[in-house]
């Protein structure tokens, strides 16, 4: 990988091309491809679009679905060729985490954001963002992009990466691209593959909850966050196989929790549908 990184930097230096990076964990869908198109739009025809495909082990807890996370490299490469992607970077664990075996003891350096990562996903998955920020920092160093495009479905993640980029002086512009949804409103996710039978229908409860919150705020103008949280919990758990992990209301720029919810407040939620954990968010 060192040779690849050096060669890539030298080629970029010679060509003076803008570089757009789209980090993914593979098993691509239309949402990912929308990020690729946004990267192309940002760097232009003369630029280079790089897509990384890497299921990053450090952002999974031992109890999570690392070994079962869906993978289909052949299909992913075909989709990316169709989008005119210039480079696909698909490293192995031993390249990203040298000498770590299954993540061995000799790897001991991590990047940690200590403010925005405390709530929501950070509270439910305590080691998750440490893995995300570490691997994204490594990708920034390897690819050296001018622009990096992430999905807004992972709203908190995009905010944390933007903060990391600013705080550590990475010369990268971080773009959060709008969530792409299925025709019925379910946010696209690689984990949607797990939703079999009636679970697929029940998963729509995330979209219904977001819509219900917006309707409630439109009617009442201002709603106590705790009251609305209780209403959302009832909506979610009316589905037999759905269980609310969290629902939060916050200021979209700072992620500061809102005591009252009004128009413009951001809402994010995580819900287990069967064994599958799904997230979504939207502006109320």
Secondary structure, DSSP 8 states (H G I E B T S, - for coil): -HHHHHHHHHHHHHHT--EEEEEE-SS--HHHHHHHHHHHHHH-TTSEEEEEE---GGGS-TTSSTTTS---HHHHHHHHHHTT-SEEE---HHHHSTT-TTT-TT--------SGGGSTHHHHSTTHHHHHHHHHHHHHHHH--SEEEEETTSHHHHHHHHHHHHHTT---EEEEE---B-TTS-B--GGGGG--THHHHHTTHHHHHHHHHHHHHHHHS-EEHHHHHHHHHHHHHTSTTEEEEEEEEE-TTT--B-SEE-TT-EEEEEEEETTEEEEEEEE-
